[in-house]
């Protein structure tokens, strides 16, 4: 006997009412659907119920439903529900595996690194005392934040006193000339981070302005490439420590002003960074321009494009991936060079901060230096 002839109409109606209620509340729809199927609700009736609640209804992938379809048997519906449940479980398992790879493994690696660091720190005693472990470094990072906040409070109090003093002076004599002085307090750790970022950005900008046009010219012209290539290969491996004395002397000789816009130490660091991060961009730009598809070059010749239009429409779009690769390498190189440049040029920044802490020789110096090293790494990673 067909199973539909044995179904209880009252149970069917109750099951359909529960299904409607679950659909309206949008909770436990799957459970209500299974119970409805067991009570004898056909797939067509189930679809009609869904349409009544949601309007136009789209059946799940793999299930064909029409309004008049009532030939779907209970075993078939249960099989499809089981398959959908298995597919959902596989997707959840895949998401969990991806989350473990993306989060749990890096966290595990960091944990073991910190554990190894603490074990080594416990066995190292320097002239400044015990080598700092993660706990001591975290403590020094909190101290640096506190020092920064205290310095900002002093700065705010300084400007507040200055404004009150100038207001009293103008109250007595409206024609009086008031002076607005800049706060000259000690640069905090965060101030020196900002200074380092500005310095490396300035040097990177100079290098980019020189490197990209030079690379395009050398990539387009074999003659220019043969002329410039020996110079590139000669200066590319030169250390920043070798450039720094020369840059210092040149800046001191040429940048003479009673009211300088930039400090000489800033320009020395920036130009040293520029000289060291110049070459990766030049080399990658040359390679990118020289490897342009010959069909594009032939199209440019057929259209008789001017050199400027050829560069703008053909060369730069084709070479842009290699150019950006060179810029990324140059920026990483400049960030590494910056510390040595700031140490020797005594330009305010992370390099000078590390050098000053080393010269300070206090028991907290090593912890502060490690904080600076971690900040350098995090900024470079970001």
Buried (B, 14 or more C-beta within 10 A) or exposed (E): EEEEEEBEEEBBEBBBEBBBEBBEEEEBBEEBBBBBBEBBBBBBBBBBBBEEBEEEBEBEEEBEBEEEBBEBBBEEBEEBBEEBEEEEEEEEEEEEEEEEEEEEEEEEEEEEEBEEBBEEBEEEEEEBBBBBBBEBBEBBBEBBEEBBEEBBEEBEEBBEEBEEEBEEBEEEEEEEEEEEEEEEEEBBBBBBBEBBBEBBBBBBEBBBEBBBEBBBBBBBEEEBBEEBBEEBEEBEEEEBEEBBEEBBEEBEEEBEEEEEEEEBBBBBBBBBBBBBBBBBBBBBBBBBBBEBEEEBBEEBEEEEBEEEEBBEBBBBEBBEEBBBBBBEBBBEBBBBBBBBBBBBBBBBBBBBBBBBBBEEEEEBBBBBBBBBBEBBEEBEEE
